[in-house]
Protein backbone atom coordinates (compact mmCIF):
# COMPACT_ATOMS: atom_id res chain seq x y z
CA UNK A 1 0.00 0.00 0.00
CA UNK A 2 1.39 3.50 -0.78
CA UNK A 3 2.78 5.09 2.37
CA UNK A 4 0.63 8.20 1.98
CA UNK A 5 -2.63 6.22 2.11
CA UNK A 6 -4.23 5.56 5.49
CA UNK A 7 -7.26 3.34 5.88
CA UNK A 8 -9.91 4.22 8.46
CA UNK A 9 -9.57 0.73 9.97
CA UNK A 10 -6.57 0.51 12.31
CA UNK A 11 -3.74 -1.96 11.72
CA UNK A 12 -4.89 -4.38 14.42
CA UNK A 13 -8.39 -4.57 12.95
CA UNK A 14 -6.97 -5.01 9.44
CA UNK A 15 -4.91 -7.95 10.70
CA UNK A 16 -7.84 -9.47 12.61
CA UNK A 17 -10.24 -9.33 9.69
CA UNK A 18 -7.93 -9.81 6.71
CA UNK A 19 -4.13 -10.06 6.80
CA UNK A 20 -3.67 -12.51 9.66
CA UNK A 21 -7.01 -14.29 9.36
CA UNK A 22 -7.12 -17.82 7.94
CA UNK A 23 -9.63 -20.52 7.20
CA UNK A 24 -9.37 -22.69 10.32
CA UNK A 25 -8.99 -26.45 9.93
CA UNK A 26 -8.98 -27.29 13.63
CA UNK A 27 -10.57 -25.79 16.71
CA UNK A 28 -10.37 -25.91 20.48
CA UNK A 29 -13.33 -27.35 22.36
CA UNK A 30 -14.32 -23.93 23.77
CA UNK A 31 -18.07 -23.50 23.12
CA UNK A 32 -19.50 -20.79 20.88
CA UNK A 33 -22.52 -19.39 22.68
CA UNK A 34 -25.82 -18.24 21.25
CA UNK A 35 -25.06 -14.78 22.65
CA UNK A 36 -21.87 -14.65 20.59
CA UNK A 37 -23.70 -15.71 17.43
CA UNK A 38 -26.38 -13.09 18.08
CA UNK A 39 -23.71 -10.40 18.54
CA UNK A 40 -22.17 -11.42 15.20
CA UNK A 41 -25.52 -11.12 13.46
CA UNK A 42 -26.34 -7.78 15.09
CA UNK A 43 -23.11 -6.46 13.53
CA UNK A 44 -23.34 -7.92 10.04
CA UNK A 45 -27.04 -7.33 9.43
CA UNK A 46 -26.28 -3.76 8.39
CA UNK A 47 -24.07 -4.71 5.45
CA UNK A 48 -25.47 -3.99 1.96
CA UNK A 49 -27.35 -6.41 -0.28
CA UNK A 50 -29.34 -6.05 -3.49
CA UNK A 51 -32.73 -4.39 -2.81
CA UNK A 52 -31.87 -4.69 0.89
CA UNK A 53 -32.93 -8.31 0.46
CA UNK A 54 -32.11 -10.57 3.39
CA UNK A 55 -32.21 -14.10 1.95
CA UNK A 56 -29.63 -15.58 4.32
CA UNK A 57 -30.97 -18.12 6.80
CA UNK A 58 -28.63 -19.75 9.31
CA UNK A 59 -29.24 -23.13 10.91
CA UNK A 60 -26.97 -23.79 13.91
CA UNK A 61 -26.18 -27.48 14.18
CA UNK A 62 -25.84 -28.11 17.91
CA UNK A 63 -27.33 -31.50 18.74
CA UNK A 64 -25.24 -34.66 18.43
CA UNK A 65 -27.92 -36.29 16.29
CA UNK A 66 -28.00 -33.37 13.84
CA UNK A 67 -24.21 -33.24 13.69
CA UNK A 68 -24.12 -36.93 12.74
CA UNK A 69 -26.66 -36.37 9.97
CA UNK A 70 -24.63 -33.46 8.64
CA UNK A 71 -21.22 -35.13 8.79
CA UNK A 72 -22.37 -38.07 6.69
CA UNK A 73 -23.19 -35.62 3.89
CA UNK A 74 -19.80 -33.89 3.96
CA UNK A 75 -16.95 -34.90 1.67
CA UNK A 76 -14.25 -37.13 3.22
CA UNK A 77 -11.68 -34.46 4.23
CA UNK A 78 -14.40 -32.22 5.65
CA UNK A 79 -15.98 -34.87 7.85
CA UNK A 80 -13.51 -34.85 10.78
CA UNK A 81 -13.33 -31.04 10.79
CA UNK A 82 -17.12 -30.78 10.88
CA UNK A 83 -17.40 -33.43 13.57
CA UNK A 84 -14.90 -31.69 15.85
CA UNK A 85 -15.84 -28.01 15.44
CA UNK A 86 -17.50 -26.40 18.49
CA UNK A 87 -20.26 -25.01 16.28
CA UNK A 88 -21.34 -25.68 12.71
CA UNK A 89 -23.66 -23.35 10.81
CA UNK A 90 -25.58 -24.15 7.66
CA UNK A 91 -25.90 -20.95 5.66
CA UNK A 92 -28.80 -21.16 3.24
CA UNK A 93 -30.73 -18.96 0.84
CA UNK A 94 -34.44 -18.48 1.47
CA UNK A 95 -36.01 -18.76 -1.99
CA UNK A 96 -39.09 -16.87 -0.78
CA UNK A 97 -37.13 -13.96 0.67
CA UNK A 98 -39.01 -11.52 -1.57
CA UNK A 99 -41.99 -11.82 0.78
CA UNK A 100 -40.11 -9.67 3.31
CA UNK A 101 -39.19 -6.92 0.81
CA UNK A 102 -42.27 -4.74 1.48
CA UNK A 103 -41.11 -4.51 5.10
CA UNK A 104 -37.43 -4.08 4.24
CA UNK A 105 -37.98 -1.61 1.40
CA UNK A 106 -41.05 0.42 2.41
CA UNK A 107 -39.93 3.22 0.08
CA UNK A 108 -40.13 0.83 -2.92
CA UNK A 109 -43.14 -1.48 -2.48
CA UNK A 110 -42.85 -2.75 -6.08
CA UNK A 111 -39.56 -4.54 -5.31
CA UNK A 112 -41.35 -7.78 -4.48
CA UNK A 113 -43.06 -7.82 -7.89
CA UNK A 114 -39.71 -7.59 -9.68
CA UNK A 115 -38.83 -11.00 -8.21
CA UNK A 116 -42.04 -12.83 -9.07
CA UNK A 117 -40.19 -15.15 -11.49
CA UNK A 118 -38.81 -18.07 -9.39
CA UNK A 119 -35.64 -18.45 -11.50
CA UNK A 120 -34.79 -14.76 -11.20
CA UNK A 121 -35.62 -14.86 -7.50
CA UNK A 122 -33.34 -17.86 -6.87
CA UNK A 123 -30.46 -16.12 -8.64
CA UNK A 124 -31.06 -13.01 -6.52
CA UNK A 125 -31.28 -15.11 -3.35
CA UNK A 126 -27.91 -16.72 -4.01
CA UNK A 127 -26.28 -13.42 -5.00
CA UNK A 128 -27.30 -11.56 -1.84
CA UNK A 129 -26.99 -14.72 0.26
CA UNK A 130 -23.37 -15.11 -0.86
CA UNK A 131 -22.72 -11.49 0.07
CA UNK A 132 -24.20 -12.12 3.50
CA UNK A 133 -22.05 -15.25 3.83
CA UNK A 134 -18.95 -13.12 3.33
CA UNK A 135 -20.12 -10.64 5.94
CA UNK A 136 -20.82 -13.52 8.31
CA UNK A 137 -17.22 -14.75 8.01
CA UNK A 138 -15.93 -11.26 8.77
CA UNK A 139 -18.32 -11.06 11.72
CA UNK A 140 -16.98 -14.34 13.09
CA UNK A 141 -13.46 -12.94 12.83
CA UNK A 142 -14.54 -9.69 14.48
CA UNK A 143 -15.74 -11.78 17.43
CA UNK A 144 -12.20 -13.17 17.84
CA UNK A 145 -13.18 -16.53 16.39
CA UNK A 146 -12.16 -18.40 13.26
CA UNK A 147 -14.40 -19.63 10.47
CA UNK A 148 -13.96 -22.65 8.27
CA UNK A 149 -16.32 -22.20 5.31
CA UNK A 150 -16.72 -25.30 3.13
CA UNK A 151 -18.31 -26.27 -0.17
CA UNK A 152 -17.37 -29.96 -0.01
CA UNK A 153 -20.79 -31.48 0.71
CA UNK A 154 -23.78 -33.09 -0.94
CA UNK A 155 -26.03 -30.07 -1.31
CA UNK A 156 -29.10 -32.02 -2.43
CA UNK A 157 -28.82 -34.35 0.55
CA UNK A 158 -28.35 -31.50 3.03
CA UNK A 159 -31.27 -29.59 1.56
CA UNK A 160 -33.47 -32.66 1.93
CA UNK A 161 -32.16 -33.49 5.41
CA UNK A 162 -32.32 -30.02 6.94
CA UNK A 163 -34.52 -27.91 4.64
CA UNK A 164 -37.17 -30.41 3.65
CA UNK A 165 -39.74 -27.80 2.63
CA UNK A 166 -37.78 -27.00 -0.55
CA UNK A 167 -37.90 -23.30 0.24
CA UNK A 168 -34.24 -23.07 1.26
CA UNK A 169 -31.01 -24.11 -0.42
CA UNK A 170 -27.68 -24.43 1.35
CA UNK A 171 -24.92 -22.06 0.23
CA UNK A 172 -22.10 -23.15 2.53
CA UNK A 173 -21.29 -25.06 5.69
CA UNK A 174 -19.21 -23.05 8.16
CA UNK A 175 -17.28 -24.42 11.13
CA UNK A 176 -16.85 -21.84 13.90
CA UNK A 177 -14.68 -21.65 17.01
CA UNK A 178 -11.37 -20.72 18.57
CA UNK A 179 -8.55 -21.98 16.34
CA UNK A 180 -6.88 -25.13 17.62
CA UNK A 181 -3.44 -26.63 17.22
CA UNK A 182 -2.04 -26.43 13.68
CA UNK A 183 -5.25 -24.74 12.55
CA UNK A 184 -3.71 -22.95 9.57
CA UNK A 185 -2.24 -23.95 6.27
CA UNK A 186 0.56 -21.60 5.14
CA UNK A 187 -0.74 -18.38 3.62
CA UNK A 188 -1.44 -19.06 -0.06
CA UNK A 189 -0.41 -16.51 -2.72
CA UNK A 190 -2.75 -13.76 -3.86
CA UNK A 191 -2.95 -11.96 -7.19
CA UNK A 192 -1.21 -8.59 -7.41
CA UNK A 193 -3.18 -5.38 -7.78
CA UNK A 194 -2.19 -4.98 -11.45
CA UNK A 195 -3.46 -8.47 -12.25
CA UNK A 196 -6.91 -7.63 -10.92
CA UNK A 197 -7.47 -3.96 -11.67
CA UNK A 198 -7.58 -2.13 -14.98
CA UNK A 199 -8.70 1.34 -15.96
CA UNK A 200 -10.83 2.43 -18.92
Beta strands, then each sheet from edge to edge (+ up, - down):
strand 1: 56-61
strand 2: 87-94
strand 3: 146-150
strand 4: 168-177
sheet 1: 1+ 2- 4+ 3-
end
